[in-house]
Amino acid sequence: MDLYVDGKYKVVDVGYVKEIKDTSVVFIVKDGDIEMDVDDVTLDAIQTIVEADEEALIPLDFETKTVILDGEPV
């Protein structure tokens, strides 16, 4: 997926939420599962997204192991 993140073009991967833990989220991605640590704000945002749509795709940056919730589609 292509996004603009902080005004810069970036290619990111996407994943489905498999499990939400206390301080991390496990995502299902093309190569298997990946667990990423997240802060409380991001955790709350992901919970809200999943409650609205259990099959929502979440943008992920594997290089920095971060969840991207503020990107805009290219």
ChimeraX commands (.cxc) that place a marker at each C-alpha (Angstrom):
marker #1 position 0.00,0.00,0.00 radius 0.5
marker #1 position 1.25,3.49,-0.82 radius 0.5
marker #1 position 0.75,6.28,1.72 radius 0.5
marker #1 position 1.93,9.76,2.50 radius 0.5
marker #1 position 3.21,9.72,6.08 radius 0.5
marker #1 position 4.32,13.05,7.54 radius 0.5
marker #1 position 4.29,14.46,4.01 radius 0.5
marker #1 position 6.62,11.77,2.62 radius 0.5
marker #1 position 5.79,8.97,0.19 radius 0.5
marker #1 position 6.07,5.56,1.83 radius 0.5
marker #1 position 5.28,1.98,0.80 radius 0.5
marker #1 position 3.83,0.05,3.74 radius 0.5
marker #1 position 2.46,-3.41,4.38 radius 0.5
marker #1 position -0.98,-4.13,5.80 radius 0.5
marker #1 position -2.22,-6.67,8.30 radius 0.5
marker #1 position -5.33,-7.92,10.05 radius 0.5
marker #1 position -5.53,-7.76,13.83 radius 0.5
marker #1 position -5.26,-11.27,15.26 radius 0.5
marker #1 position -4.97,-10.43,18.96 radius 0.5
marker #1 position -4.85,-7.32,21.11 radius 0.5
marker #1 position -2.69,-7.67,24.21 radius 0.5
marker #1 position -1.98,-5.26,27.09 radius 0.5
marker #1 position 0.91,-3.43,25.39 radius 0.5
marker #1 position 1.09,-4.98,21.93 radius 0.5
marker #1 position -0.94,-6.15,18.97 radius 0.5
marker #1 position -0.47,-9.33,16.94 radius 0.5
marker #1 position -1.14,-8.86,13.23 radius 0.5
marker #1 position -1.69,-11.43,10.49 radius 0.5
marker #1 position 0.46,-10.45,7.51 radius 0.5
marker #1 position 1.46,-12.11,4.25 radius 0.5
marker #1 position 4.48,-13.87,5.79 radius 0.5
marker #1 position 2.78,-14.99,9.01 radius 0.5
marker #1 position 2.14,-13.25,12.32 radius 0.5
marker #1 position 4.01,-10.24,13.68 radius 0.5
marker #1 position 3.69,-8.69,17.13 radius 0.5
marker #1 position 4.25,-4.96,17.55 radius 0.5
marker #1 position 4.49,-2.98,20.76 radius 0.5
marker #1 position 2.18,0.03,20.76 radius 0.5
marker #1 position 1.48,2.97,23.04 radius 0.5
marker #1 position -1.84,3.42,24.85 radius 0.5
marker #1 position -3.25,5.87,22.29 radius 0.5
marker #1 position -2.49,3.54,19.38 radius 0.5
marker #1 position -3.87,0.56,21.30 radius 0.5
marker #1 position -7.16,2.43,21.91 radius 0.5
marker #1 position -7.34,3.47,18.25 radius 0.5
marker #1 position -6.80,-0.11,17.05 radius 0.5
marker #1 position -9.46,-1.41,19.46 radius 0.5
marker #1 position -11.92,1.16,18.09 radius 0.5
marker #1 position -11.09,0.22,14.49 radius 0.5
marker #1 position -11.52,-3.50,15.19 radius 0.5
marker #1 position -14.83,-2.93,16.98 radius 0.5
marker #1 position -16.11,-1.12,13.88 radius 0.5
marker #1 position -14.68,-3.64,11.39 radius 0.5
marker #1 position -13.07,-6.91,12.48 radius 0.5
marker #1 position -11.54,-7.34,9.02 radius 0.5
marker #1 position -9.98,-3.89,8.76 radius 0.5
marker #1 position -6.51,-3.74,7.26 radius 0.5
marker #1 position -4.03,-1.76,9.36 radius 0.5
marker #1 position -0.96,-0.15,7.70 radius 0.5
marker #1 position 2.33,-1.35,9.19 radius 0.5
marker #1 position 5.95,-0.34,8.73 radius 0.5
marker #1 position 8.07,-3.48,9.14 radius 0.5
marker #1 position 11.36,-1.56,9.05 radius 0.5
marker #1 position 10.55,0.51,12.12 radius 0.5
marker #1 position 8.03,-1.98,13.57 radius 0.5
marker #1 position 5.34,0.68,13.86 radius 0.5
marker #1 position 1.64,0.97,13.19 radius 0.5
marker #1 position 0.72,3.85,10.86 radius 0.5
marker #1 position -2.63,5.42,11.67 radius 0.5
marker #1 position -2.01,8.93,10.35 radius 0.5
marker #1 position -1.12,8.23,6.73 radius 0.5
marker #1 position -3.10,9.42,3.72 radius 0.5
marker #1 position -3.58,7.32,0.56 radius 0.5
marker #1 position -1.49,8.31,-2.44 radius 0.5
marker link #1:1,2 radius 0.2
marker link #1:2,3 radius 0.2
marker link #1:3,4 radius 0.2
marker link #1:4,5 radius 0.2
marker link #1:5,6 radius 0.2
marker link #1:6,7 radius 0.2
marker link #1:7,8 radius 0.2
marker link #1:8,9 radius 0.2
marker link #1:9,10 radius 0.2
marker link #1:10,11 radius 0.2
marker link #1:11,12 radius 0.2
marker link #1:12,13 radius 0.2
marker link #1:13,14 radius 0.2
marker link #1:14,15 radius 0.2
marker link #1:15,16 radius 0.2
marker link #1:16,17 radius 0.2
marker link #1:17,18 radius 0.2
marker link #1:18,19 radius 0.2
marker link #1:19,20 radius 0.2
marker link #1:20,21 radius 0.2
marker link #1:21,22 radius 0.2
marker link #1:22,23 radius 0.2
marker link #1:23,24 radius 0.2
marker link #1:24,25 radius 0.2
marker link #1:25,26 radius 0.2
marker link #1:26,27 radius 0.2
marker link #1:27,28 radius 0.2
marker link #1:28,29 radius 0.2
marker link #1:29,30 radius 0.2
marker link #1:30,31 radius 0.2
marker link #1:31,32 radius 0.2
marker link #1:32,33 radius 0.2
marker link #1:33,34 radius 0.2
marker link #1:34,35 radius 0.2
marker link #1:35,36 radius 0.2
marker link #1:36,37 radius 0.2
marker link #1:37,38 radius 0.2
marker link #1:38,39 radius 0.2
marker link #1:39,40 radius 0.2
marker link #1:40,41 radius 0.2
marker link #1:41,42 radius 0.2
marker link #1:42,43 radius 0.2
marker link #1:43,44 radius 0.2
marker link #1:44,45 radius 0.2
marker link #1:45,46 radius 0.2
marker link #1:46,47 radius 0.2
marker link #1:47,48 radius 0.2
marker link #1:48,49 radius 0.2
marker link #1:49,50 radius 0.2
marker link #1:50,51 radius 0.2
marker link #1:51,52 radius 0.2
marker link #1:52,53 radius 0.2
marker link #1:53,54 radius 0.2
marker link #1:54,55 radius 0.2
marker link #1:55,56 radius 0.2
marker link #1:56,57 radius 0.2
marker link #1:57,58 radius 0.2
marker link #1:58,59 radius 0.2
marker link #1:59,60 radius 0.2
marker link #1:60,61 radius 0.2
marker link #1:61,62 radius 0.2
marker link #1:62,63 radius 0.2
marker link #1:63,64 radius 0.2
marker link #1:64,65 radius 0.2
marker link #1:65,66 radius 0.2
marker link #1:66,67 radius 0.2
marker link #1:67,68 radius 0.2
marker link #1:68,69 radius 0.2
marker link #1:69,70 radius 0.2
marker link #1:70,71 radius 0.2
marker link #1:71,72 radius 0.2
marker link #1:72,73 radius 0.2
marker link #1:73,74 radius 0.2
view
